[in-house]
Each structure stands twice: as structure tokens, then as C-alpha cells.
């Protein structure tokens, strides 16, 4: 993109993205003040307990409603169920094309305070980090998105496109009462939306010393299953040869013992090929052609030891819920387990379940589907992806089109034909990522400041 020429006439200035804005709006921001505002917003936001279940996200939606109203904007709160809802607001742009939607979710997963060093819902700051459930997933992202919108408005900058800030409930439970509801009831009335920028990717340090701007363009497909076994109830002192519990345990053991051969999809092949330039030593050649590299036993064994890497080349099954009796001396008549299965692109869910039934080998065990989404992906030849590439170039970094082992609300928009990308503008280490859905989730002051700066730049330069 060609840079514009600066000119001072009639109190106006031309900036790089080619729009006329008030001179006052071009003045440098006080980034120390921006950082402190972001910290205070995140601390307040983390103190609103939106653990899902039950969610209670409406309080968080009202929190953002009040913030935007105080700045002269017109936010709209929507309710999807009792005490559950979200909020959206529009910042008017220069009309270059359809809107850019900044999306994040209001709900968080549960946190056990006994496992944390700091209270998970207190929003405490320690050693330059803000601790709390949702700091990374995804309330910190929401703060940066909101602050970017507010700072652009305060400075009088008119972005090329309309910007929509959207916060939805229920993502952690699949999003049916959140983004799923939103695309059905709200999205049709919002006019043209060209892109969605959501959670998923982030900025990652690499062995080369350069940063990788990982932009999630695809996700594995979730398939949540419940296995239920029945048997005869009885007294624990007279155990039968077979019970609902023992049948379920045997079925799960057979599933866990099944070998899973790695399979490299086209999306994953491209992801690792892009990462290759940021590696050192033999890893560079191995990542450049992952399919060929995995044929080598030594590399394959080492590669699969890293859980995230293994998940990108295998259909996975995680046993996440086990439930049977409630008294030690009573043999229950029913036992069930819930499985979080994640399927690679190209895996047929029906065929996967059929294979699972064959491995279990017990027709009395019932298998039911709790959650399933179709595969989803976004192209890389769009103006938003190009804008992220320019942002990365400015930091001597490289954009990597990544594949998520998890899922986000992006698929709801992709299914409507709207390209959706996962990218949080934070530099996150492995220790930072371990807090997501774990203990001591945290986000640094530096990430709040630099994340806001990056997102503002991205919005201003999106063509």
C-alpha cells in the first residue's frame, strides 16, 4: 500500500491509510495512560463472574453497555435466555466496504480457587500480570477490542470500514445460546459484514528469535459424545460379575488402547511449512514437509510427544466426564462417560462414531451425540489477512496460517460465508497459555498496551 503525504491545511492531516482526520486525532496517544485504563477495565471485567454454566453473562453485557454509552455510542444489549445475553455497538467508518466485526465471548470456564495462587474472580495484579479466569480466554481480548474502538472515537479517527464490537454468551458450551443465536436474530439486521476477527490465534515466540503472528484460519471439528451403560443395581458387598460401571470401564479402556496413525491434512501441512522458516536446525527441513518427515520413525516419535502437535495430526478422544454411583456401598444401575472428540478436516463424523462402536464391541452401551459442528475454514487472500501481514512486517515478524485443535464461535460466521480469523494481538508464552482453562490464568500489562496498539493499527490500515 502506498503511504500518503502529510499536509497541514485547514487544520487537517492526511495519514497513511488515506483518510482525512482532525489534526487533534493524529496526536500521539499517552500509552502509559492507555495501559492503565486497559488494566482497570480488565480488573473490573474479571470481577464479573460469568462462569458457564450457568453463564449469567447479562451482567457483563451491561458492563460494556455502560462503558460505550458513557462515550456517546449507542450499544445494543440482546438477551438469549434468562440472565443471559450479549452486546454490540458500531463505530462508523469511511464506507470503504462491509464492516469488520471484533468478536469475543463473555463467558468463562469454571475455576477452583483452591488450585490458584490468587483468587480467580478478584482481578488482582501481581508482578505486571492481571490474574483471573478469562484473562486470556477471552476477557483480555474483549478489553483490547473495546479500548481500540473507544480510542479511535476519542481521537476522531474515522477508520476505512465500520467496526462492530460484539460480545456474546455461551461460547464455552458451544455457543448455541450465544453466537449461534446472534447470527440468527441480530446479524441479518447489521448490514454487510465482510470479516470477523475472533479469538484463536496469537503471537508466538519462535526458535529463530522472530515472532510468529499465528492467525487461525481453520479448526478441528468438535464431536462430543456420551457413552451410557446399564446394569443391575445391588449391594456393594455382593458384586456381580459385570455391572454398568465395569462395562463402561472396559469400553473406555478399549478406546484408549487403540493406536491412532498420524494424518497430515493440507491445512496442517501449510501451517508447518510456514513455521519452517522460523525454526532452527533439522526442524526447519522437517516442518517444511511434515508429511514426509513423519514417515521417519525417530522424528515421528519425538513430534508426537508434544500434545498440541500430536493433536494436529490425529483425531483425538479425551475422556472428560465420568459419573456413576453416589454411595460407596451401592452398585449403580447406570454409568456414563462424556468424550470430547476432535476430528481433523476430512474425517467423517458418522464413520468415526461407527468405528468407535466397533472398538467398544458392546451393543448394550448407548452412544449419543451432544455437540457437533461442520468443518470450517477461511481463505488467506483477503484484505484483513493482508492487513495482518503488514502489521507483522512492521515488527519483523511472519504471519502463519494456523489450525486450532479447539473450536471457537468462528464457525457460525464461516457457515454464513463470512471469513473469520482467530487472532489475539498478544505475545503469549507457553506458560501464559497454560492458564487457559487451567489455574492462574493471567495477562500482562504489556500485552494489554501493545495489543491495543496493534489492533488500532490493524483497524486503521484495513483496506
N, C-alpha and C positions, 0 to 999 in steps of 0.2 A: 504494500500500500504506500502511495506517495504521501510524504509529510507535507502539511500545509505551511504556508508562510505566515509568520506573525505580523500583525498590523494593528496599530493603535489609531483608531479614528472613530469619532462619535462614541467614545467610551466602550468600544467593543474589541474583542480579540478573536483571531482565528486559531483554532487548536488543531492537533494532528488529525482528529477524526473528521475534520471538515465541517464542523458546525459553528455558528456564531453563538457565543455565550457572553453574559455580562462579565466585564473585567474583574469584578469582585469574585466571581465564581472561579476564576483561574488562579487565584492566590493560593499559595501553598497551605496545606492543612497543618494544623498542630497535631502531629501524630502521637505525641505524648498524651494529649487530651483525648484523642480518638481511642487510644489503647485503654485509658482509664474508663471511658464510657462503655467500651465493649466489656471490660471486666465487670463493671457494675451491672450491666444488663444480663450477663451470663449468670452471675451470682443470684440475681433476683429470679431469673428464669428457672434455674436448677432447684430453687426452693419450692416451686410449684410441683407437687407430687403427681405425675401423670403416669404412674406405673400401670401397665396394661397386662393382665386385667386388674382393675375394671376400666382404667383409662382416665376418666374424669378430665378429659382434655379441654373441656369448655372453659375452665378457669385460665388455662394457658392462652387460649384464643382471645379471651377478654383482655389478658395482659397486653398482647400485641395490638389489639383494637385500641386500647387507651394510648399506647405509645404513638401510633400513627395519627390518631385524632389530634393529639397534642401538637403535631407538626403540620396540621392543616390538611391532611389527606383524608380520604373517605373510605376507610376499611369496611369490609362486609363480613360479618360472622355468619356461618352456616351451621346448623345443628343436624347431626345424622342419627342421633338416638338420645335418650335421656342422659343429660350431663355430658354429652359427647359432641364435639364439633370442631370446626376449624375456622380459619380466617384468610381473606385475600384482600389485596389492595393493589391499585395500579398507579405507577408513575408514568406520566405521559412522556412520550418520546417524540422524535422528529418525523415519524411516519415513514421511515425507510422501508419497512416490511412488517411482517407479523411480529407479535410480541415475543420477548424472552421471558420464560417463566422460571423463577427461582423457587424451588420446591424443597421443603423439608418436613419431617413429621414431628408432631408434638408429644407423642407417647414414648415411653421408655420401658425397658425390661425391668423385672424386679431386682432388688439389691438386698442382700443380707448384711445388715450393719455390723454383725459380729466378724465378718470377713474383711472389713475395711479398716484402714488406719484412721480415716476421717469420716464423719457422718455423711452418708451418700445423698442426703437431701438438704444439706446445710449450705452448699455453695461456698465452702471455705477456701481461702487462698493460702498456699504454703510453698515457699521457695520458688515463686514465679509461676506456679501452676494453680489453676482453679479446679478443685475436686468436686465431683458429683455425678450421679447417674444421669447420663445423657450429655455429658460434656463434649464427647466426640460424636455420639450417636443419639440424636443429631442436633442437640440444642445449641452447641457451639456454632455449627453451620448456620442455624437459624439466626443467631445473633449477628453474624457477619453479613448474611444476606439482608437483614433488616437495616443494619447500620449503613451498608453500601447505598441502599435506596434513600435513607434519610440524609446522608451526607451529600449525595447528588442533588437532592431537593434543596437543602440549605444553601449550597454553593451556587444554585441557579443553573447548574449544568443540565442541558437537555440531551439525553442520550439519543443515539440514532433511532432506536426502537422503543416502543412501550416496554416497561418492565413490570411484571406481575410477581409480587411476593405472595406465595401460597404456603400455608401451614395446615397440614391435615392430621387427623387422628388415626389410630388403629394400624399403623404400618407394621408394628411388631407382631400383630396377629394375622397378617395377611392383607390388610388394607381394604377389606370389603366395606367396612363402615367408615372408611377414610377416603383415600384416593379413588377407590372404586366407585364410591358414592359421588364424589366430586366430578368425575368425568361424565357421569350420567346426568347429574342435576345442575351443575354450575358451568362446566366447561363450554357447553353449547352456546351460552349467552355471553361469552367473553370475547367474541370476535376471533380473528385469526391468531393462532399461537404457532410460531414457527419452530421453537426449540424449548426443551426443558433442561434445566441444569439442576441435578439432584445429588444426593449422597452417593457414595460408592467408591470412587477413586480418590486419590490423594497424591501428595508429593512425597517421593520416597528417596532417601539417600541410597547410592549405589556404590559398589566396589571401586568404580572408576573415579570417585570423588565428585561426579556430577549428579545433579538431581534428575529424577525421572518424574515427569508430570503424568501420572497414570490416570487415564481417562477411561472409565468403564463404558464400553460400547456393547457388551453382551453379558449375559448372566446364565448360570446353570439353572435348570428348571426344578423348582421345588415339587416334591411329591411326598406329602405327609400321610402316613398310614397308621391305622390302629389294628393290632392283632388281638383278638379276643378268644380265650379258651374257656371251656366249661367242663365241669366235673361234678362229682358228688360231694356235698358238704359233709363234714363229720368232726369227730373229736380228735384233737391233736395227739392223743395218746394211742390212737389206733389208726395209723396212716395207711391208706390204701396203696396198692402197687403203682397206681397212676392217679394224679389229681390235676385239676385245672392249672395249678402252679407248675408242676413238673412237666406237663405237656408244653406249656409256654416256654419254660426254660430250655427244653430240648430243641424247640423250634428256633429260638433265638441263637442257640449255640450253633446250629447248622448254618444259619445265615452268616454268622460271624466267621465261621471257618472256611467259607467259600473264597477261593482266590479271585482277585479282580485284575485282569490283564489291563495294562495302560492303553489308552486310545487318545491320540492327539488330534483334536479337531482343527479345522482350518483356522478358526478364531484364536485358538491357543497357540498354534504354530506361528501365526503372525505376531502374537504378543511376545513370545520368547525371542523371535527374530529381532524385534525392535529393542528388546532388552540386551541383546548380544553386544551391541556397541558400547554398553555401559558396564560390561563385565571385564575381568582381567584373567589372564592365563588360559587354561584349557576351556574354562566356562564359556569363553567367547565363541569358540567353534561349536561347542555342544548346544548352546542356545540358538545359534544361527540356523540349525536344522535339528530341531528337537526330535522329530520322528526318527531320523537316522541315529541320533545319539542314544535314544532309549533302547535301541537294539543291542547296545553294548551292556553286558550284564553288570559290570562294575559301576558304570555311570548310572544305570537304571536303579540299582540298589541304593546308591547314595542319594539320588534325586528323590526317590520315594520316601526317604526317611523324613523329609521336610513335609509336615502335614498339608500345608497350603499348596505346595507343588503337587503332591500326590492327588489332592482333591481336584486339581485342574485337568488331570488326565485319567480320572476314574469316575464312574458312577459310585456314589458313596451311600452308606447306610449308617446312621447314628441312632442308637437306642437311647432315647431321651426321657421316656416316662415308663415307669413300672408300677403297677398297682394291683393288689390282691386283697388279702385279709386285713382286719384291723385288730384282732386279738390273737395272742400267741398260741392259745390252746384250741383255736378253731380253724379247721381246714376249710378255706373258702370254696364256694361253688363257682366262682368266676375270677379270672385273672386277665389283665390286658397289658399290652405294651404299646407305646407310640414310637414310631420310627420317623426320623427326619431324613428322607432320601433326597439327594440332589443329583439330577441327571444331566449328563453332557448333551450339548446340541446334537441332534440326530438320534438320540435314544428314544424309542417308542415307549411311552408310559405303560400302555396296555401289555406290551411284550415284556416289559420289566416286571410288572406285577405277576404275570403268568410264570415267568422264570422263578420269581420269589416263591410262589405256591409250590412249584415243583421241588425246590430246595427244601422247603418246610416239610413236605411229604406227609401232611396230616390234614385230611379233608374236613376234620371237625373244627379246625381253627378258622375263625372268620376273619377276613381281611377287608377293611373298608377304607376308602379314600377320604381324608379330612381336608386336604388342600392340594390344589394342582393349578399351575399356570402354564400357558403355552410358551415355547421358546421365544425370546425377543432379542433383537439386536438393532443397532443404529449405524448408519454409514459414517465414514470419516471424511467424505468430500463435501462438507457443509461449511457455511460461514462461521458457525460457532466453533467447530473443531479447528478451523483455520485461525480464529482469534486466540484460542488456547495455545496453538503452536507459536503464534507471535509473542504471546505472554512468556512462554517458556524460553524462546530465543533471547528475550531481554534479560534472562537470568542465566544464560549459557547452559540451559537445560534441554532436555529432549522429551517430546511427547510420546507416550507409549499407549497404544490402544489395548486396554486390559480386559480380562474376563473375570467376572466375580464368581466366587464359589457360593456366595449367598445370593439373596434376592432383595430387591428394593421395590418401590412403587413405580419405577420407570416403565415397567411392562404395561401398565394401564394406559400410558400415553403412547407407547410404541404401537400398541394394538389399535390405536386411533390414527396411526400414520404420522405421529409427531415424533421426530428424532429426540431421544432423551439420553443425556450423558451423565454419568456419575463422576463428579469432581468436586471435592472439598479442597479449597486452596490452602491447605495446611501441610507443613513438613512434619510427617509423623514417623517416629522410630518404631521398632518392634515393641519396645516397652510401652510406648504410647498406645499402640494398637491392642495390647494385651488387656487393657482396661475395658475395652468394648465388650459388653455382656459379662465382664468379669469384675474383680474388685479394684478399687482405687482408680476408677476412670477419671481422666484428667485432660486438660488442655492448657497450653502455656499462654502467658500474656503475649509473648512474641507472635505466636500463631494467630491470636485474635487481631493484633495490629496488622501483621503482614497479610493475613487472609483477607482482611477488609481492603487493604491497598490493592491486592491482586484482583479481587472481584470488581472493584470500582474501575480499574483499568480495563478489565475484560468487557464490562458493560459499555464503557465509553468507546471502545475500538471495534465493537461488533458491527460488521458492515451489513 
